[in-house]
Amino acid sequence: MAFTVRTDDQLEAALDALASAEGISRQEVVHRSVIERYERAGHATRVGGLAERMIDRWGDVLDRLGSA
């Protein structure tokens, strides 16, 4: 599937630099960047949800430990 991305001079320079440094195509730079961002966003959401569950479960204990 084709997809057109409009770029500016800053993005062009960044794409060229990353592609050159990593020895990959500009398309691969964009692909890896989007996938990495997607995975990080999902990870942050999962960690946030788990943190809320742990605070609900252990919050009172943590408060007592913090007051000691």
mmCIF file of the N, C-alpha and C atoms, coordinates in Angstrom:
data_MODEL
# 
_entry.id   MODEL 
# 
loop_
_atom_site.group_PDB 
_atom_site.id 
_atom_site.type_symbol 
_atom_site.label_atom_id 
_atom_site.label_alt_id 
_atom_site.label_comp_id 
_atom_site.label_asym_id 
_atom_site.label_entity_id 
_atom_site.label_seq_id 
_atom_site.pdbx_PDB_ins_code 
_atom_site.Cartn_x 
_atom_site.Cartn_y 
_atom_site.Cartn_z 
_atom_site.occupancy 
_atom_site.B_iso_or_equiv 
_atom_site.pdbx_formal_charge 
_atom_site.auth_seq_id 
_atom_site.auth_comp_id 
_atom_site.auth_asym_id 
_atom_site.auth_atom_id 
_atom_site.pdbx_PDB_model_num 
ATOM 1   N N  . MET A 1 1  ? 0.842  -1.168 0.000  1.00 0.00 ? 1  MET A N  1 
ATOM 2   C CA . MET A 1 1  ? 0.000  0.000  0.000  1.00 0.00 ? 1  MET A CA 1 
ATOM 3   C C  . MET A 1 1  ? 0.894  1.241  0.000  1.00 0.00 ? 1  MET A C  1 
ATOM 4   N N  . ALA A 1 2  ? 0.623  2.172  -0.874 1.00 0.00 ? 2  ALA A N  1 
ATOM 5   C CA . ALA A 1 2  ? 1.408  3.402  -0.974 1.00 0.00 ? 2  ALA A CA 1 
ATOM 6   C C  . ALA A 1 2  ? 0.886  4.434  0.020  1.00 0.00 ? 2  ALA A C  1 
ATOM 7   N N  . PHE A 1 3  ? 1.802  5.247  0.497  1.00 0.00 ? 3  PHE A N  1 
ATOM 8   C CA . PHE A 1 3  ? 1.455  6.275  1.460  1.00 0.00 ? 3  PHE A CA 1 
ATOM 9   C C  . PHE A 1 3  ? 2.408  7.442  1.249  1.00 0.00 ? 3  PHE A C  1 
ATOM 10  N N  . THR A 1 4  ? 1.873  8.631  1.098  1.00 0.00 ? 4  THR A N  1 
ATOM 11  C CA . THR A 1 4  ? 2.698  9.804  0.862  1.00 0.00 ? 4  THR A CA 1 
ATOM 12  C C  . THR A 1 4  ? 2.838  10.596 2.153  1.00 0.00 ? 4  THR A C  1 
ATOM 13  N N  . VAL A 1 5  ? 4.069  10.978 2.469  1.00 0.00 ? 5  VAL A N  1 
ATOM 14  C CA . VAL A 1 5  ? 4.332  11.775 3.660  1.00 0.00 ? 5  VAL A CA 1 
ATOM 15  C C  . VAL A 1 5  ? 4.943  13.092 3.216  1.00 0.00 ? 5  VAL A C  1 
ATOM 16  N N  . ARG A 1 6  ? 4.377  14.177 3.677  1.00 0.00 ? 6  ARG A N  1 
ATOM 17  C CA . ARG A 1 6  ? 4.942  15.492 3.374  1.00 0.00 ? 6  ARG A CA 1 
ATOM 18  C C  . ARG A 1 6  ? 6.011  15.788 4.406  1.00 0.00 ? 6  ARG A C  1 
ATOM 19  N N  . THR A 1 7  ? 7.154  16.221 3.941  1.00 0.00 ? 7  THR A N  1 
ATOM 20  C CA . THR A 1 7  ? 8.274  16.476 4.830  1.00 0.00 ? 7  THR A CA 1 
ATOM 21  C C  . THR A 1 7  ? 8.717  17.931 4.728  1.00 0.00 ? 7  THR A C  1 
ATOM 22  N N  . ASP A 1 8  ? 9.517  18.343 5.686  1.00 0.00 ? 8  ASP A N  1 
ATOM 23  C CA . ASP A 1 8  ? 10.154 19.651 5.625  1.00 0.00 ? 8  ASP A CA 1 
ATOM 24  C C  . ASP A 1 8  ? 11.667 19.423 5.645  1.00 0.00 ? 8  ASP A C  1 
ATOM 25  N N  . ASP A 1 9  ? 12.423 20.498 5.599  1.00 0.00 ? 9  ASP A N  1 
ATOM 26  C CA . ASP A 1 9  ? 13.883 20.368 5.542  1.00 0.00 ? 9  ASP A CA 1 
ATOM 27  C C  . ASP A 1 9  ? 14.450 19.650 6.758  1.00 0.00 ? 9  ASP A C  1 
ATOM 28  N N  . GLN A 1 10 ? 13.894 19.925 7.927  1.00 0.00 ? 10 GLN A N  1 
ATOM 29  C CA . GLN A 1 10 ? 14.378 19.288 9.156  1.00 0.00 ? 10 GLN A CA 1 
ATOM 30  C C  . GLN A 1 10 ? 14.148 17.780 9.120  1.00 0.00 ? 10 GLN A C  1 
ATOM 31  N N  . LEU A 1 11 ? 12.963 17.357 8.703  1.00 0.00 ? 11 LEU A N  1 
ATOM 32  C CA . LEU A 1 11 ? 12.663 15.934 8.628  1.00 0.00 ? 11 LEU A CA 1 
ATOM 33  C C  . LEU A 1 11 ? 13.514 15.255 7.564  1.00 0.00 ? 11 LEU A C  1 
ATOM 34  N N  . GLU A 1 12 ? 13.703 15.903 6.431  1.00 0.00 ? 12 GLU A N  1 
ATOM 35  C CA . GLU A 1 12 ? 14.554 15.351 5.371  1.00 0.00 ? 12 GLU A CA 1 
ATOM 36  C C  . GLU A 1 12 ? 15.966 15.114 5.887  1.00 0.00 ? 12 GLU A C  1 
ATOM 37  N N  . ALA A 1 13 ? 16.512 16.105 6.593  1.00 0.00 ? 13 ALA A N  1 
ATOM 38  C CA . ALA A 1 13 ? 17.870 15.974 7.123  1.00 0.00 ? 13 ALA A CA 1 
ATOM 39  C C  . ALA A 1 13 ? 17.946 14.844 8.145  1.00 0.00 ? 13 ALA A C  1 
ATOM 40  N N  . ALA A 1 14 ? 16.947 14.756 9.012  1.00 0.00 ? 14 ALA A N  1 
ATOM 41  C CA . ALA A 1 14 ? 16.930 13.698 10.023 1.00 0.00 ? 14 ALA A CA 1 
ATOM 42  C C  . ALA A 1 14 ? 16.820 12.323 9.376  1.00 0.00 ? 14 ALA A C  1 
ATOM 43  N N  . LEU A 1 15 ? 15.956 12.186 8.386  1.00 0.00 ? 15 LEU A N  1 
ATOM 44  C CA . LEU A 1 15 ? 15.810 10.908 7.687  1.00 0.00 ? 15 LEU A CA 1 
ATOM 45  C C  . LEU A 1 15 ? 17.115 10.501 7.014  1.00 0.00 ? 15 LEU A C  1 
ATOM 46  N N  . ASP A 1 16 ? 17.735 11.452 6.330  1.00 0.00 ? 16 ASP A N  1 
ATOM 47  C CA . ASP A 1 16 ? 18.999 11.158 5.653  1.00 0.00 ? 16 ASP A CA 1 
ATOM 48  C C  . ASP A 1 16 ? 20.077 10.743 6.647  1.00 0.00 ? 16 ASP A C  1 
ATOM 49  N N  . ALA A 1 17 ? 20.177 11.470 7.755  1.00 0.00 ? 17 ALA A N  1 
ATOM 50  C CA . ALA A 1 17 ? 21.205 11.172 8.756  1.00 0.00 ? 17 ALA A CA 1 
ATOM 51  C C  . ALA A 1 17 ? 20.993 9.799  9.383  1.00 0.00 ? 17 ALA A C  1 
ATOM 52  N N  . LEU A 1 18 ? 19.758 9.496  9.756  1.00 0.00 ? 18 LEU A N  1 
ATOM 53  C CA . LEU A 1 18 ? 19.479 8.197  10.374 1.00 0.00 ? 18 LEU A CA 1 
ATOM 54  C C  . LEU A 1 18 ? 19.687 7.051  9.394  1.00 0.00 ? 18 LEU A C  1 
ATOM 55  N N  . ALA A 1 19 ? 19.212 7.223  8.177  1.00 0.00 ? 19 ALA A N  1 
ATOM 56  C CA . ALA A 1 19 ? 19.368 6.172  7.168  1.00 0.00 ? 19 ALA A CA 1 
ATOM 57  C C  . ALA A 1 19 ? 20.844 5.898  6.913  1.00 0.00 ? 19 ALA A C  1 
ATOM 58  N N  . SER A 1 20 ? 21.623 6.954  6.818  1.00 0.00 ? 20 SER A N  1 
ATOM 59  C CA . SER A 1 20 ? 23.056 6.799  6.574  1.00 0.00 ? 20 SER A CA 1 
ATOM 60  C C  . SER A 1 20 ? 23.750 6.140  7.764  1.00 0.00 ? 20 SER A C  1 
ATOM 61  N N  . ALA A 1 21 ? 23.445 6.610  8.959  1.00 0.00 ? 21 ALA A N  1 
ATOM 62  C CA . ALA A 1 21 ? 24.095 6.078  10.165 1.00 0.00 ? 21 ALA A CA 1 
ATOM 63  C C  . ALA A 1 21 ? 23.753 4.617  10.400 1.00 0.00 ? 21 ALA A C  1 
ATOM 64  N N  . GLU A 1 22 ? 22.531 4.222  10.080 1.00 0.00 ? 22 GLU A N  1 
ATOM 65  C CA . GLU A 1 22 ? 22.090 2.858  10.349 1.00 0.00 ? 22 GLU A CA 1 
ATOM 66  C C  . GLU A 1 22 ? 22.219 1.936  9.139  1.00 0.00 ? 22 GLU A C  1 
ATOM 67  N N  . GLY A 1 23 ? 22.561 2.512  7.994  1.00 0.00 ? 23 GLY A N  1 
ATOM 68  C CA . GLY A 1 23 ? 22.725 1.702  6.795  1.00 0.00 ? 23 GLY A CA 1 
ATOM 69  C C  . GLY A 1 23 ? 21.427 1.093  6.292  1.00 0.00 ? 23 GLY A C  1 
ATOM 70  N N  . ILE A 1 24 ? 20.335 1.845  6.456  1.00 0.00 ? 24 ILE A N  1 
ATOM 71  C CA . ILE A 1 24 ? 19.026 1.364  6.016  1.00 0.00 ? 24 ILE A CA 1 
ATOM 72  C C  . ILE A 1 24 ? 18.371 2.447  5.161  1.00 0.00 ? 24 ILE A C  1 
ATOM 73  N N  . SER A 1 25 ? 17.269 2.109  4.531  1.00 0.00 ? 25 SER A N  1 
ATOM 74  C CA . SER A 1 25 ? 16.564 3.080  3.694  1.00 0.00 ? 25 SER A CA 1 
ATOM 75  C C  . SER A 1 25 ? 15.785 4.070  4.552  1.00 0.00 ? 25 SER A C  1 
ATOM 76  N N  . ARG A 1 26 ? 15.456 5.191  3.939  1.00 0.00 ? 26 ARG A N  1 
ATOM 77  C CA . ARG A 1 26 ? 14.624 6.182  4.616  1.00 0.00 ? 26 ARG A CA 1 
ATOM 78  C C  . ARG A 1 26 ? 13.261 5.585  4.957  1.00 0.00 ? 26 ARG A C  1 
ATOM 79  N N  . GLN A 1 27 ? 12.740 4.769  4.079  1.00 0.00 ? 27 GLN A N  1 
ATOM 80  C CA . GLN A 1 27 ? 11.461 4.107  4.330  1.00 0.00 ? 27 GLN A CA 1 
ATOM 81  C C  . GLN A 1 27 ? 11.556 3.226  5.577  1.00 0.00 ? 27 GLN A C  1 
ATOM 82  N N  . GLU A 1 28 ? 12.670 2.512  5.718  1.00 0.00 ? 28 GLU A N  1 
ATOM 83  C CA . GLU A 1 28 ? 12.851 1.641  6.885  1.00 0.00 ? 28 GLU A CA 1 
ATOM 84  C C  . GLU A 1 28 ? 12.986 2.467  8.162  1.00 0.00 ? 28 GLU A C  1 
ATOM 85  N N  . VAL A 1 29 ? 13.612 3.632  8.076  1.00 0.00 ? 29 VAL A N  1 
ATOM 86  C CA . VAL A 1 29 ? 13.709 4.527  9.233  1.00 0.00 ? 29 VAL A CA 1 
ATOM 87  C C  . VAL A 1 29 ? 12.307 4.910  9.696  1.00 0.00 ? 29 VAL A C  1 
ATOM 88  N N  . VAL A 1 30 ? 11.455 5.308  8.768  1.00 0.00 ? 30 VAL A N  1 
ATOM 89  C CA . VAL A 1 30 ? 10.088 5.692  9.107  1.00 0.00 ? 30 VAL A CA 1 
ATOM 90  C C  . VAL A 1 30 ? 9.334  4.490  9.682  1.00 0.00 ? 30 VAL A C  1 
ATOM 91  N N  . HIS A 1 31 ? 9.463  3.344  9.050  1.00 0.00 ? 31 HIS A N  1 
ATOM 92  C CA . HIS A 1 31 ? 8.781  2.133  9.506  1.00 0.00 ? 31 HIS A CA 1 
ATOM 93  C C  . HIS A 1 31 ? 9.165  1.805  10.954 1.00 0.00 ? 31 HIS A C  1 
ATOM 94  N N  . ARG A 1 32 ? 10.462 1.745  11.216 1.00 0.00 ? 32 ARG A N  1 
ATOM 95  C CA . ARG A 1 32 ? 10.931 1.403  12.572 1.00 0.00 ? 32 ARG A CA 1 
ATOM 96  C C  . ARG A 1 32 ? 10.488 2.443  13.592 1.00 0.00 ? 32 ARG A C  1 
ATOM 97  N N  . SER A 1 33 ? 10.525 3.709  13.207 1.00 0.00 ? 33 SER A N  1 
ATOM 98  C CA . SER A 1 33 ? 10.142 4.775  14.130 1.00 0.00 ? 33 SER A CA 1 
ATOM 99  C C  . SER A 1 33 ? 8.672  4.684  14.532 1.00 0.00 ? 33 SER A C  1 
ATOM 100 N N  . VAL A 1 34 ? 7.813  4.448  13.564 1.00 0.00 ? 34 VAL A N  1 
ATOM 101 C CA . VAL A 1 34 ? 6.384  4.360  13.850 1.00 0.00 ? 34 VAL A CA 1 
ATOM 102 C C  . VAL A 1 34 ? 6.088  3.141  14.709 1.00 0.00 ? 34 VAL A C  1 
ATOM 103 N N  . ILE A 1 35 ? 6.676  2.008  14.377 1.00 0.00 ? 35 ILE A N  1 
ATOM 104 C CA . ILE A 1 35 ? 6.446  0.783  15.156 1.00 0.00 ? 35 ILE A CA 1 
ATOM 105 C C  . ILE A 1 35 ? 6.970  0.953  16.582 1.00 0.00 ? 35 ILE A C  1 
ATOM 106 N N  . GLU A 1 36 ? 8.138  1.544  16.740 1.00 0.00 ? 36 GLU A N  1 
ATOM 107 C CA . GLU A 1 36 ? 8.704  1.762  18.072 1.00 0.00 ? 36 GLU A CA 1 
ATOM 108 C C  . GLU A 1 36 ? 7.795  2.673  18.901 1.00 0.00 ? 36 GLU A C  1 
ATOM 109 N N  . ARG A 1 37 ? 7.314  3.736  18.307 1.00 0.00 ? 37 ARG A N  1 
ATOM 110 C CA . ARG A 1 37 ? 6.413  4.667  19.008 1.00 0.00 ? 37 ARG A CA 1 
ATOM 111 C C  . ARG A 1 37 ? 5.122  3.963  19.409 1.00 0.00 ? 37 ARG A C  1 
ATOM 112 N N  . TYR A 1 38 ? 4.588  3.159  18.512 1.00 0.00 ? 38 TYR A N  1 
ATOM 113 C CA . TYR A 1 38 ? 3.366  2.392  18.783 1.00 0.00 ? 38 TYR A CA 1 
ATOM 114 C C  . TYR A 1 38 ? 3.568  1.433  19.961 1.00 0.00 ? 38 TYR A C  1 
ATOM 115 N N  . GLU A 1 39 ? 4.687  0.719  19.945 1.00 0.00 ? 39 GLU A N  1 
ATOM 116 C CA . GLU A 1 39 ? 4.965  -0.234 21.022 1.00 0.00 ? 39 GLU A CA 1 
ATOM 117 C C  . GLU A 1 39 ? 5.174  0.469  22.354 1.00 0.00 ? 39 GLU A C  1 
ATOM 118 N N  . ARG A 1 40 ? 5.858  1.609  22.345 1.00 0.00 ? 40 ARG A N  1 
ATOM 119 C CA . ARG A 1 40 ? 6.075  2.362  23.585 1.00 0.00 ? 40 ARG A CA 1 
ATOM 120 C C  . ARG A 1 40 ? 4.765  2.877  24.157 1.00 0.00 ? 40 ARG A C  1 
ATOM 121 N N  . ALA A 1 41 ? 3.881  3.357  23.293 1.00 0.00 ? 41 ALA A N  1 
ATOM 122 C CA . ALA A 1 41 ? 2.597  3.865  23.761 1.00 0.00 ? 41 ALA A CA 1 
ATOM 123 C C  . ALA A 1 41 ? 1.797  2.749  24.426 1.00 0.00 ? 41 ALA A C  1 
ATOM 124 N N  . GLY A 1 42 ? 1.797  1.585  23.831 1.00 0.00 ? 42 GLY A N  1 
ATOM 125 C CA . GLY A 1 42 ? 1.096  0.445  24.417 1.00 0.00 ? 42 GLY A CA 1 
ATOM 126 C C  . GLY A 1 42 ? 1.707  0.031  25.736 1.00 0.00 ? 42 GLY A C  1 
ATOM 127 N N  . HIS A 1 43 ? 3.024  0.085  25.814 1.00 0.00 ? 43 HIS A N  1 
ATOM 128 C CA . HIS A 1 43 ? 3.728  -0.288 27.044 1.00 0.00 ? 43 HIS A CA 1 
ATOM 129 C C  . HIS A 1 43 ? 3.375  0.689  28.163 1.00 0.00 ? 43 HIS A C  1 
ATOM 130 N N  . ALA A 1 44 ? 3.398  1.974  27.861 1.00 0.00 ? 44 ALA A N  1 
ATOM 131 C CA . ALA A 1 44 ? 3.080  2.977  28.873 1.00 0.00 ? 44 ALA A CA 1 
ATOM 132 C C  . ALA A 1 44 ? 1.659  2.791  29.396 1.00 0.00 ? 44 ALA A C  1 
ATOM 133 N N  . THR A 1 45 ? 0.739  2.474  28.517 1.00 0.00 ? 45 THR A N  1 
ATOM 134 C CA . THR A 1 45 ? -0.651 2.242  28.924 1.00 0.00 ? 45 THR A CA 1 
ATOM 135 C C  . THR A 1 45 ? -0.750 1.026  29.841 1.00 0.00 ? 45 THR A C  1 
ATOM 136 N N  . ARG A 1 46 ? -0.052 -0.059 29.466 1.00 0.00 ? 46 ARG A N  1 
ATOM 137 C CA . ARG A 1 46 ? -0.078 -1.273 30.300 1.00 0.00 ? 46 ARG A CA 1 
ATOM 138 C C  . ARG A 1 46 ? 0.544  -1.020 31.668 1.00 0.00 ? 46 ARG A C  1 
ATOM 139 N N  . VAL A 1 47 ? 1.670  -0.330 31.707 1.00 0.00 ? 47 VAL A N  1 
ATOM 140 C CA . VAL A 1 47 ? 2.340  -0.040 32.981 1.00 0.00 ? 47 VAL A CA 1 
ATOM 141 C C  . VAL A 1 47 ? 1.457  0.848  33.851 1.00 0.00 ? 47 VAL A C  1 
ATOM 142 N N  . GLY A 1 48 ? 0.827  1.844  33.235 1.00 0.00 ? 48 GLY A N  1 
ATOM 143 C CA . GLY A 1 48 ? -0.069 2.718  33.995 1.00 0.00 ? 48 GLY A CA 1 
ATOM 144 C C  . GLY A 1 48 ? -1.223 1.952  34.621 1.00 0.00 ? 48 GLY A C  1 
ATOM 145 N N  . GLY A 1 49 ? -1.800 1.058  33.852 1.00 0.00 ? 49 GLY A N  1 
ATOM 146 C CA . GLY A 1 49 ? -2.899 0.243  34.372 1.00 0.00 ? 49 GLY A CA 1 
ATOM 147 C C  . GLY A 1 49 ? -2.462 -0.662 35.508 1.00 0.00 ? 49 GLY A C  1 
ATOM 148 N N  . LEU A 1 50 ? -1.306 -1.268 35.351 1.00 0.00 ? 50 LEU A N  1 
ATOM 149 C CA . LEU A 1 50 ? -0.784 -2.132 36.420 1.00 0.00 ? 50 LEU A CA 1 
ATOM 150 C C  . LEU A 1 50 ? -0.445 -1.327 37.665 1.00 0.00 ? 50 LEU A C  1 
ATOM 151 N N  . ALA A 1 51 ? 0.118  -0.146 37.475 1.00 0.00 ? 51 ALA A N  1 
ATOM 152 C CA . ALA A 1 51 ? 0.452  0.706  38.623 1.00 0.00 ? 51 ALA A CA 1 
ATOM 153 C C  . ALA A 1 51 ? -0.817 1.071  39.395 1.00 0.00 ? 51 ALA A C  1 
ATOM 154 N N  . GLU A 1 52 ? -1.877 1.407  38.692 1.00 0.00 ? 52 GLU A N  1 
ATOM 155 C CA . GLU A 1 52 ? -3.135 1.735  39.359 1.00 0.00 ? 52 GLU A CA 1 
ATOM 156 C C  . GLU A 1 52 ? -3.657 0.551  40.167 1.00 0.00 ? 52 GLU A C  1 
ATOM 157 N N  . ARG A 1 53 ? -3.561 -0.637 39.587 1.00 0.00 ? 53 ARG A N  1 
ATOM 158 C CA . ARG A 1 53 ? -4.019 -1.836 40.308 1.00 0.00 ? 53 ARG A CA 1 
ATOM 159 C C  . ARG A 1 53 ? -3.191 -2.074 41.561 1.00 0.00 ? 53 ARG A C  1 
ATOM 160 N N  . MET A 1 54 ? -1.885 -1.877 41.471 1.00 0.00 ? 54 MET A N  1 
ATOM 161 C CA . MET A 1 54 ? -1.017 -2.092 42.632 1.00 0.00 ? 54 MET A CA 1 
ATOM 162 C C  . MET A 1 54 ? -1.267 -1.032 43.701 1.00 0.00 ? 54 MET A C  1 
ATOM 163 N N  . ILE A 1 55 ? -1.530 0.203  43.291 1.00 0.00 ? 55 ILE A N  1 
ATOM 164 C CA . ILE A 1 55 ? -1.826 1.253  44.268 1.00 0.00 ? 55 ILE A CA 1 
ATOM 165 C C  . ILE A 1 55 ? -3.138 0.946  44.971 1.00 0.00 ? 55 ILE A C  1 
ATOM 166 N N  . ASP A 1 56 ? -4.143 0.489  44.214 1.00 0.00 ? 56 ASP A N  1 
ATOM 167 C CA . ASP A 1 56 ? -5.419 0.108  44.830 1.00 0.00 ? 56 ASP A CA 1 
ATOM 168 C C  . ASP A 1 56 ? -5.208 -1.006 45.846 1.00 0.00 ? 56 ASP A C  1 
ATOM 169 N N  . ARG A 1 57 ? -4.365 -1.949 45.492 1.00 0.00 ? 57 ARG A N  1 
ATOM 170 C CA . ARG A 1 57 ? -4.166 -3.110 46.357 1.00 0.00 ? 57 ARG A CA 1 
ATOM 171 C C  . ARG A 1 57 ? -3.251 -2.804 47.534 1.00 0.00 ? 57 ARG A C  1 
ATOM 172 N N  . TRP A 1 58 ? -2.165 -2.077 47.295 1.00 0.00 ? 58 TRP A N  1 
ATOM 173 C CA . TRP A 1 58 ? -1.129 -1.892 48.305 1.00 0.00 ? 58 TRP A CA 1 
ATOM 174 C C  . TRP A 1 58 ? -0.970 -0.446 48.778 1.00 0.00 ? 58 TRP A C  1 
ATOM 175 N N  . GLY A 1 59 ? -1.844 0.440  48.369 1.00 0.00 ? 59 GLY A N  1 
ATOM 176 C CA . GLY A 1 59 ? -1.724 1.848  48.701 1.00 0.00 ? 59 GLY A CA 1 
ATOM 177 C C  . GLY A 1 59 ? -1.650 2.132  50.181 1.00 0.00 ? 59 GLY A C  1 
ATOM 178 N N  . ASP A 1 60 ? -2.506 1.461  50.949 1.00 0.00 ? 60 ASP A N  1 
ATOM 179 C CA . ASP A 1 60 ? -2.504 1.696  52.399 1.00 0.00 ? 60 ASP A CA 1 
ATOM 180 C C  . ASP A 1 60 ? -1.190 1.260  53.025 1.00 0.00 ? 60 ASP A C  1 
ATOM 181 N N  . VAL A 1 61 ? -0.632 0.172  52.558 1.00 0.00 ? 61 VAL A N  1 
ATOM 182 C CA . VAL A 1 61 ? 0.660  -0.307 53.069 1.00 0.00 ? 61 VAL A CA 1 
ATOM 183 C C  . VAL A 1 61 ? 1.758  0.692  52.727 1.00 0.00 ? 61 VAL A C  1 
ATOM 184 N N  . LEU A 1 62 ? 1.745  1.170  51.493 1.00 0.00 ? 62 LEU A N  1 
ATOM 185 C CA . LEU A 1 62 ? 2.751  2.139  51.065 1.00 0.00 ? 62 LEU A CA 1 
ATOM 186 C C  . LEU A 1 62 ? 2.637  3.434  51.875 1.00 0.00 ? 62 LEU A C  1 
ATOM 187 N N  . ASP A 1 63 ? 1.417  3.870  52.156 1.00 0.00 ? 63 ASP A N  1 
ATOM 188 C CA . ASP A 1 63 ? 1.234  5.061  52.988 1.00 0.00 ? 63 ASP A CA 1 
ATOM 189 C C  . ASP A 1 63 ? 1.806  4.869  54.381 1.00 0.00 ? 63 ASP A C  1 
ATOM 190 N N  . ARG A 1 64 ? 1.557  3.697  54.969 1.00 0.00 ? 64 ARG A N  1 
ATOM 191 C CA . ARG A 1 64 ? 2.087  3.422  56.314 1.00 0.00 ? 64 ARG A CA 1 
ATOM 192 C C  . ARG A 1 64 ? 3.608  3.356  56.291 1.00 0.00 ? 64 ARG A C  1 
ATOM 193 N N  . LEU A 1 65 ? 4.165  2.743  55.282 1.00 0.00 ? 65 LEU A N  1 
ATOM 194 C CA . LEU A 1 65 ? 5.633  2.674  55.169 1.00 0.00 ? 65 LEU A CA 1 
ATOM 195 C C  . LEU A 1 65 ? 6.233  4.066  54.987 1.00 0.00 ? 65 LEU A C  1 
ATOM 196 N N  . GLY A 1 66 ? 5.547  4.908  54.236 1.00 0.00 ? 66 GLY A N  1 
ATOM 197 C CA . GLY A 1 66 ? 6.048  6.264  54.014 1.00 0.00 ? 66 GLY A CA 1 
ATOM 198 C C  . GLY A 1 66 ? 5.966  7.124  55.256 1.00 0.00 ? 66 GLY A C  1 
ATOM 199 N N  . SER A 1 67 ? 5.075  6.779  56.179 1.00 0.00 ? 67 SER A N  1 
ATOM 200 C CA . SER A 1 67 ? 4.891  7.557  57.414 1.00 0.00 ? 67 SER A CA 1 
ATOM 201 C C  . SER A 1 67 ? 5.821  7.082  58.518 1.00 0.00 ? 67 SER A C  1 
ATOM 202 N N  . ALA A 1 68 ? 6.428  5.932  58.351 1.00 0.00 ? 68 ALA A N  1 
ATOM 203 C CA . ALA A 1 68 ? 7.250  5.344  59.422 1.00 0.00 ? 68 ALA A CA 1 
ATOM 204 C C  . ALA A 1 68 ? 8.545  6.083  59.616 1.00 0.00 ? 68 ALA A C  1 
# 
